[in-house]
Amino acid sequence: MPRDLLRGFLRGFLPDLSPWRASQDFRRLWTSGLISNFGSFLTFVALPVQLKDLTGSAAAVGAIGAVELLPLIVCGLYGGALADALDKRKLIVRTEAGQGLLSAVLLLNALLPRPAVWPLYAIAALSSALGSVQRPALDSLWPRIVAHDDMPAAASLNSLRWTVGGVAGPAVAGVVVAYAGLGWAYAADLLTFAVSVAYIVRIAPSPAAHEASKPSLHAVLEGARYAWSRKELLGTYVVDLAAMFLAMPLAVLPFLADELHARWALGLMYASVPAGAMLVSLTGGWASRVHRHGLLVVLSATGWGLAVAAAGGCGNVWLVLVFLTVGGGFDMVSGIFRAAMWNQTIPDELRGRLAGIELLSYSVGPQLGQVRAGGLAAWAGVRTSVALGGLACAGAMGLLALWLPGLMTYDARTNEHAVRMRERRAAAEPAASGPAVD
């Protein structure tokens, strides 16, 4: 009996594999994302390192966020309208192939005797545009291939996919960049995009819903009006935007590693945030039993800010790695429950446009955060930039908790939108679940 109790206890913390078992398309899309994310994180590390080597400026590295911002906003919103109006699979395949071509350009530039700086900013902007068009299609596809009640489990598994690439990619990138060169990192990214496309083309077509609007400014505004009418959804956007803008430290990590005399640890620093997220994902079986999603979003965002502040306040590289890992865990908890709220309450015909708004909430913040972190580091120092940003994030969460009572009281069991979507999905559940595993 004690052994059975222990086994049941452990199962409660292991990932819930229900979406993986039930849907072949989920498995294909998950695997494609795992491979693509690994390569993207190689470039994520290599690009700022190359800029640092070419310019020696923290502000120049932070400016990556500035050049990515406008394409992200424009293409994210319009990409949401496209995701509602077009076949989602085709949109994902085309944008994934486009990202591969951009990796090829980075590779060619890195192989030049004197690599140019301007292509790095141009590719960053174009990559932001393609990613912003693709992400709403991806986010709006998951609810079609996963059962309604399995969405928290799917969010946890998707976070695991992202974090595996986020841990392995930066860790490998640190070694590759230091010992093999930037070109190898870009070449590996190009290869992963090719493999990813091969998986995505095998997914079943996902045409637009009959109720979907044609892509237009009116359609974008229709989605924005719906988001504004849902104050608990609005709260998830504001919380994530504030947390990422105020506390995202990634732009200054190359300089923090130098200041701590630990350049060897740069890859580990980049990997530590997704490593913490992966630890949460690997023990994510508990997520399906939590219903107060909004409360967890705010509390975990507060924990993220405090952990980042601690990382900036200590001068020992190993403690920095520990606190960044803890922060990544808190950030993942917030991400899991934001995704569950979105996917369990938003109608299918609006899902792409709302995914475009969500993209802004969790992407604009990090981009602006890079500019903030780089600018403040140039003025007040690297560690001060990291520590003050984390403290500001924790303080902002306290204020937002008071300003957003609807988010704090959200309950997936009783929320009217969640109940309505559960009823709508009940009839279509067999089609959404896909072929079962024999």
Salt bridges, closest charged atoms under 4 A:
ASP4 OD1 - ARG7 NH1 3.50
ASP25 OD1 - ARG28 NH1 3.97
ASP53 OD1 - ARG263 NH2 3.96
ASP84 OD2 - ARG353 NE 2.77
ASP139 OD1 - ARG135 NE 3.20
ASP149 OD1 - ARG422 NE 3.69
GLU222 OE1 - ARG353 NH1 2.90
GLU232 OE2 - ARG230 NE 2.77
ASP240 OD1 - ARG338 NH2 3.42
ASP258 OD2 - LYS52 NZ 3.21
ASP348 OD2 - ARG144 NH2 3.14
GLU349 OE1 - ARG424 NH2 3.34
GLU358 OE2 - ARG351 NH1 3.02
ASP411 OD2 - ARG413 NH2 2.75
GLU416 OE1 - ARG420 NH2 3.59
GLU429 OE1 - ARG425 NH2 3.29
